[in-house]
Amino acid sequence: MSRVPMDGQKNCRRCGRQLHVTMFRVFRSYGAADREYRRSWCVECEREYGRNWRRRNPGYHAEWSRRYRSLVP
C-alpha cells in the first residue's frame, strides 16, 4: 500500500518525479477491509502507458467487443 507523507508530496514510481498527491489517481479496494489509497504512478505516466499499450495492441478492443457480443443473448 502506498503511504502519503505529511507534506502532501509523493514520488511517482515510474518517472521518479515528486508531485502533489492530487496528481495520483485514487484506488479503492473493496472487501474485508475497504480502503482508499493513491496509485503509485502519476496521472501522466498512466496516460502514456495506456496510449503505448493501445498503439501496440490495435485490434484488442474490437476483438474483445466481438467476443462479448457473441456471448450476450
N, C-alpha and C positions, 0 to 999 in steps of 0.2 A: 504494500500500500504506500502511496506517495504522501509524504509529510510536507506540510507547508510551514516555512519559517514565520516567525512573528512579524517580520518586516513586510510580508506580502509578496516577496520575490521568490521565484522558483527557477531552477535550471532545466532547460529542455534537454532530454536525454539523447536527442538526435543531433541538433545543431550546436548544443552547448551554451547557447546564449542565456543570460539571466533576464527573465521577464516578469512582469507583474502576473499574479495568479489568474487574473481575468483573461489572459491570453492562452489559457489552457481550458479545454472542454471539461465539463463535469461528467463523471461516470457514476452511474447509480447501480449498485448491486442489490438484488432482491433475494430474499430467502430468510434463513435463520437469523442473520444479522444484517438488517437493512443498513446500507452505508452509502455515503456520497464522498467521492474524492476527485481530485483533479487528475486528468490524464498525464502521462509522462512526456508526451510530445506536444509542442505548441501547435496552435491552430495552423500556422503557415506550413509547418513540416507535415502535418496530416494532410493538408490540401495538396501539397506537392507529391506526397506518396500516392494519394488517390489518383491524381492526374497521370502519373507514371504507370500505375497499375492498369488503368483503363487503356492507356496507349499500348501497353504490352499485351493486353487481352481484349482486342477489339470486338470479338463476337460473343463474349461471355454472356452479357446481359440478354442479347437476343436469343441465344440458345437456352438460357435458364427460363426465360418467359415462355418459349415454345413448349418446353417440357412441363412447366407448371400448368399452362392452359390445357394440355392434353390430359392432365390428372383431374382437373375440375370438371364436374358434370355440367 
